[in-house]
Amino acid sequence: MMARHDRELPKVARALPEVEAGDGLRRTVSSVFTLVALSLTYAACGGSPTVLTAFRTEQQAQEHCPEDIVVWVDPRSGLFEQKGHGSYALSNAGRYACRGVAERAGMYAATN
């Protein structure tokens, strides 16, 4: 003899959508694995990359970083020059920036 709750179970089961453990589960596990891998890669790289803050005038840059050296950055070449370098503030594409920020953004000092 069946108990009352056993007879009602099929009605509830029919109301719920059927879920297959095959491809859907594999996709879910794959997505979770990908997100974890990306998160770990992001953390291993030191978090978010430094955004280069550049200024139109040398004075603006110096006010922004009074304890740092102001450099002339050329984003096209990925190089920066310090004051006294032959190409300092000569390129049309360049701007003034703080040396520390330029280095953290991946730029390198130009050689003479």
Secondary structure as UniProt FT lines:
FT   HELIX           4..15
FT   HELIX           23..44
FT   TURN            45..46
FT   HELIX           58..64
FT   TURN            66..67
FT   STRAND          70..74
FT   TURN            75..78
FT   STRAND          79..82
FT   TURN            83..84
FT   TURN            86..90
FT   TURN            92..93
FT   STRAND          95..98
FT   HELIX           99..104
FT   TURN            105..106
FT   STRAND          108..109
//
